[in-house]
Amino acid sequence: MDTEKRSEISMPMIRTLLSSLMQQGIDAARFLDALGLTHQAIDGTENRVDISVYDRAQEIAVEMLDDPALGLHMGEQTNPSSLGVLGHMLITAATIADAFQLFFKYHSLISDAEPSSIHVNGEHAVLTYHYPSSTSLGNRIRAEFGLVQIARMAKNVISAKMDAIEVRFEHSEPDYVEEYQRIFGAPVRFDCENTQVIFAANLLDEKLLHGDESVLSLLKEEADRQLSSLNQDGNIADKVESLLLAHIQQGKPSINKVAEYFHMNERTLRRKLELHNTTYSELLTQVQRKVACRMLENLNIPIEDIAEKLRFSETSAFYRAFKRWTGKTPAEYREECG
């Protein structure tokens, strides 16, 4: 694991996928077992999961349903409430333009990916949808789901039908192109530079059916609270790694000690790390490897001293561990660095 920030999405996105599967007859327990999660793990609007878990969830869903158009169909079955407090804010905004601005501002409540953007070009408004890059399958599903979800939500919250003028996707045309035509009812282009939907700019001024400033104000308070909590909590896997990096040369802290540091019990820490597709043991091993490599790059530090600093009982144990981590002995790695 690298120290670069992991991409995450909110757990409601997993629940949206699960709901779509259940509506098509897939047993929830079967899906969660295949994914390695429990019902308890996916509860809570503020829980987040590593994006790699979501990638796997999409792959499992496609396999279980034998539905290559999963992204389109999942988008059709969503509603604003599936986005939690953010979805409810969209409903109570005054206009479509206001709803989009709220979606962009509070997007990090559902994902830390780059938020979408919108710009007006004469009589046309162009919404560009961004998503974290994945496999070709993952990218296609995310793009399909995102644009259909936005179109469906817009249709649900305004009195007028929001017709697209043109829809653009970055991926190549799939075999089920007729589903795009059915859902969007507009020309659809593939192999484009961006994932976009183009619509009449005057629709941005459309009043929403349930716009309510007083309710929106209360919802904003809750959204701000969730954002603040999210910023404070950060990514627990990154925080555990940072803690281990700071203390590894003083000894290997137990998972109980680390859990106490973050004011939680061991079981809770294990569950939170599971949501980030890692374990305490994996983080500890990766930190040891990272520190060992860094020390070996300093030719002035004897290998015996490195083994001692990393709290190995003997140098031979360090040699075996390093060979297991990297496929090379410490001496071989150092020689390459030199």
C-alpha positions in Angstrom: 0.0 0.0 0.0 1.3 3.4 -0.9 0.9 6.5 1.2 -1.1 8.3 -1.5 -4.7 8.9 -0.6 -7.1 6.1 -1.2 -10.3 6.8 -3.1 -13.4 6.1 -1.1 -17.2 6.1 -1.6 -20.0 6.3 0.9 -21.6 3.0 2.0 -25.1 4.1 0.7 -23.6 3.5 -2.8 -23.1 -0.1 -1.9 -26.6 -0.3 -0.5 -27.9 1.2 -3.8 -26.2 -1.5 -5.7 -27.6 -4.1 -3.3 -31.1 -2.7 -3.6 -30.9 -3.0 -7.4 -29.8 -6.6 -7.0 -32.6 -7.5 -4.6 -35.2 -5.9 -6.9 -34.1 -8.4 -9.5 -34.3 -11.4 -7.2 -30.7 -11.7 -6.0 -30.4 -12.7 -2.3 -28.7 -10.0 -0.2 -26.8 -12.5 1.9 -25.4 -14.2 -1.2 -24.1 -10.9 -2.6 -22.6 -9.8 0.8 -21.0 -13.1 1.3 -19.4 -12.9 -2.1 -18.2 -9.4 -1.3 -16.9 -10.3 2.1 -19.1 -7.8 4.0 -21.9 -8.1 6.5 -25.2 -6.2 6.9 -23.8 -4.5 9.9 -20.8 -3.2 7.9 -22.9 -1.5 5.3 -25.2 0.2 7.8 -24.8 3.9 8.5 -24.9 6.9 6.2 -21.4 8.0 7.3 -19.6 4.7 6.8 -17.2 4.7 3.8 -15.5 2.0 1.8 -12.4 1.8 -0.3 -13.2 2.2 -4.0 -11.6 -1.2 -4.7 -14.4 -2.8 -2.7 -17.0 -1.0 -4.9 -15.2 -2.2 -8.0 -15.5 -5.8 -6.8 -19.1 -5.2 -5.9 -19.9 -4.2 -9.4 -18.1 -7.2 -10.9 -20.0 -9.5 -8.6 -23.3 -7.8 -9.5 -22.7 -8.2 -13.2 -21.9 -11.9 -12.8 -24.9 -12.6 -10.6 -27.4 -10.8 -12.9 -25.7 -11.6 -16.2 -26.6 -8.0 -17.1 -23.9 -6.0 -18.9 -26.1 -3.0 -18.8 -26.1 -3.0 -15.0 -25.0 0.7 -14.7 -28.0 1.9 -16.8 -30.5 -0.3 -15.0 -29.1 0.6 -11.5 -29.4 4.3 -12.4 -33.0 3.8 -13.3 -33.8 2.4 -9.9 -32.3 5.2 -7.8 -34.0 8.1 -6.2 -32.8 11.1 -4.3 -33.2 9.5 -0.9 -30.5 6.9 -1.9 -27.9 9.8 -1.5 -28.9 10.4 2.1 -29.0 14.0 3.3 -27.5 15.1 0.0 -30.4 13.7 -1.9 -32.9 15.3 0.4 -31.2 18.7 -0.1 -31.5 18.3 -3.9 -35.3 17.8 -3.5 -35.7 20.9 -1.3 -33.6 23.3 -3.4 -35.3 26.2 -5.2 -34.2 25.5 -8.8 -32.3 22.9 -10.9 -29.3 25.2 -10.9 -29.4 25.4 -7.1 -29.7 21.6 -6.9 -26.6 21.1 -9.1 -24.6 23.6 -7.0 -25.5 21.7 -3.8 -24.6 18.4 -5.5 -21.2 19.7 -6.4 -20.5 21.4 -3.1 -21.5 18.4 -1.0 -20.3 15.7 -3.4 -17.6 14.5 -1.0 -20.4 13.1 1.2 -20.8 10.3 -1.3 -17.3 10.1 -2.8 -13.9 11.8 -2.7 -13.7 11.7 -6.5 -13.5 15.0 -8.4 -17.0 16.5 -8.4 -18.9 17.0 -11.6 -19.1 20.4 -13.2 -21.6 22.3 -15.4 -21.2 25.2 -17.8 -23.5 27.1 -20.0 -22.7 27.6 -23.7 -25.3 29.8 -25.3 -28.6 28.0 -25.2 -27.0 24.7 -24.0 -25.9 23.6 -20.6 -23.2 20.9 -20.5 -22.8 18.7 -17.4 -19.5 16.9 -17.2 -19.5 13.8 -15.0 -16.3 12.8 -13.3 -15.6 9.5 -11.6 -12.5 7.7 -10.2 -10.7 5.7 -12.9 -11.1 1.9 -12.7 -11.1 -1.1 -15.0 -12.9 -0.7 -18.4 -15.9 -2.5 -16.9 -15.9 -0.3 -13.8 -15.5 2.9 -15.8 -18.4 2.0 -18.0 -20.7 1.1 -15.1 -19.8 4.3 -13.2 -20.4 6.5 -16.3 -23.7 4.8 -17.1 -24.9 4.9 -13.5 -23.9 8.5 -12.9 -25.6 10.0 -16.0 -28.8 8.0 -15.6 -28.9 8.8 -11.9 -28.6 12.5 -12.6 -31.2 12.4 -15.4 -33.6 10.5 -13.2 -33.2 12.7 -10.2 -33.7 15.8 -12.3 -36.9 14.4 -13.7 -38.2 13.5 -10.2 -37.8 16.9 -8.8 -39.1 19.2 -11.5 -42.6 19.5 -13.0 -41.3 19.6 -16.5 -39.6 16.7 -18.3 -35.9 17.2 -18.5 -35.0 16.0 -22.0 -31.3 15.6 -23.0 -30.1 17.1 -26.3 -27.1 14.8 -26.5 -25.4 12.3 -24.2 -21.7 11.5 -24.5 -19.6 8.6 -23.1 -15.9 8.0 -23.1 -16.2 4.2 -23.5 -16.8 2.5 -26.9 -20.3 1.6 -28.0 -21.5 -1.6 -26.2 -23.8 -4.3 -27.6 -26.8 -3.0 -25.8 -26.9 0.5 -27.3 -30.7 0.3 -27.7 -30.9 0.6 -23.9 -29.2 4.0 -24.0 -31.8 5.1 -26.6 -34.7 3.9 -24.5 -33.5 5.5 -21.3 -32.1 8.9 -22.6 -34.3 9.4 -25.6 -31.6 11.4 -27.2 -28.6 10.9 -29.5 -25.8 9.1 -27.7 -22.2 9.3 -28.7 -19.4 7.0 -27.7 -15.5 7.3 -27.6 -15.9 10.9 -26.5 -13.3 12.9 -24.6 -15.6 13.4 -21.6 -18.7 11.8 -20.1 -21.4 14.5 -20.5 -25.1 15.3 -20.9 -26.2 18.3 -22.8 -29.6 19.9 -22.2 -31.4 23.2 -22.7 -29.9 25.9 -20.5 -33.3 27.4 -19.6 -34.0 24.2 -17.6 -31.6 25.4 -15.0 -34.2 28.0 -13.9 -37.0 25.5 -13.5 -38.6 25.6 -10.0 -38.4 22.3 -8.1 -41.7 20.7 -7.0 -40.7 20.5 -3.3 -38.4 23.5 -2.9 -38.4 24.6 0.8 -35.8 27.0 2.1 -36.5 26.3 5.8 -36.2 22.6 5.4 -33.1 23.0 3.2 -31.5 25.1 5.9 -31.9 22.3 8.4 -30.6 19.8 5.9 -27.5 21.9 5.2 -26.7 22.0 8.9 -26.7 18.2 9.0 -24.7 18.0 5.8 -22.1 20.4 7.2 -21.9 18.3 10.4 -21.3 15.2 8.3 -18.6 17.0 6.2 -16.9 18.1 9.4 -17.0 14.6 10.9 -15.7 13.2 7.6 -12.8 15.7 7.6 -11.9 14.9 11.2 -12.1 11.1 10.8 -10.3 11.0 7.5 -9.2 7.5 6.2 -8.6 5.2 9.2 -6.3 3.0 7.1 -4.1 6.0 6.2 -4.1 7.1 9.9 -3.1 3.7 11.2 -0.3 3.6 8.6 0.9 7.0 9.7 0.9 6.0 13.4 2.8 2.8 12.6 5.4 4.7 10.6 6.0 7.0 13.5 6.4 4.2 16.1 7.7 1.1 14.2 11.3 1.6 15.4 10.1 1.7 19.0 8.4 -1.7 18.6 5.4 -3.2 16.9 2.3 -1.8 18.6 -0.4 -4.3 19.2 -3.8 -3.8 17.4 -5.3 -3.2 20.9 -3.0 -0.3 21.5 -3.7 1.2 18.1 -7.4 0.8 18.6 -7.2 2.6 22.0 -5.2 5.4 20.4 -8.2 6.0 18.0 -10.7 5.7 20.9 -12.3 2.5 19.7 -12.1 -1.2 20.5 -10.2 -3.8 18.5 -13.3 -5.2 16.8 -14.4 -1.8 15.5 -10.9 -1.0 14.2 -10.8 -4.4 12.4 -14.2 -3.7 10.8 -13.2 -0.2 9.7 -10.0 -1.5 8.1 -12.0 -4.2 6.4 -14.1 -1.4 4.7 -10.8 -0.1 3.3 -9.9 -3.5 1.9 -7.0 -4.0 4.3 -6.1 -5.5 7.7 -3.9 -4.4 10.6 -1.5 -7.2 9.8 -1.2 -6.0 6.2 -0.6 -2.4 7.2 2.1 -3.5 9.7 3.9 -5.6 7.1 3.7 -2.8 4.5 5.1 -0.3 7.0 7.9 -2.6 7.9 8.8 -3.1 4.3 8.6 0.6 3.5 10.9 1.5 6.4 13.3 -1.4 5.7 13.6 -0.3 2.0 14.2 3.3 3.1 17.0 2.3 5.5 18.6 -0.1 3.0 19.0 2.9 0.6 21.3 4.4 3.2 24.5 2.5 2.6 25.9 3.6 6.0 23.4 1.6 8.0 24.5 -2.0 8.6 21.9 -4.6 7.7 22.2 -6.0 11.2 21.2 -2.6 12.7 18.2 -2.4 10.4 17.0 -5.8 11.6 17.4 -4.6 15.2 15.7 -1.3 14.6 12.7 -3.1 13.1 12.6 -5.4 16.2 13.5 -8.6 14.5 14.8 -11.3 16.9 17.8 -12.0 14.6 19.2 -10.8 11.3 18.2 -14.1 9.5 14.6 -13.5 10.4 14.8 -10.1 8.8 16.4 -11.6 5.7 13.5 -14.1 5.4 10.8 -11.5 5.9 12.4 -9.0 3.4 12.7 -11.8 0.8 9.0 -12.6 1.3 8.0 -8.9 0.9 10.1 -8.0 -2.1 11.4 -11.2 -3.7 15.0 -10.0 -3.0 17.4 -10.3 -0.1 18.3 -7.1 1.8 21.8 -7.3 0.2 20.4 -7.7 -3.3 18.1 -4.7 -2.8 20.9 -2.6 -1.4 23.2 -3.5 -4.3 20.5 -2.3 -6.8 20.2 0.9 -4.8 23.9 1.5 -4.9 
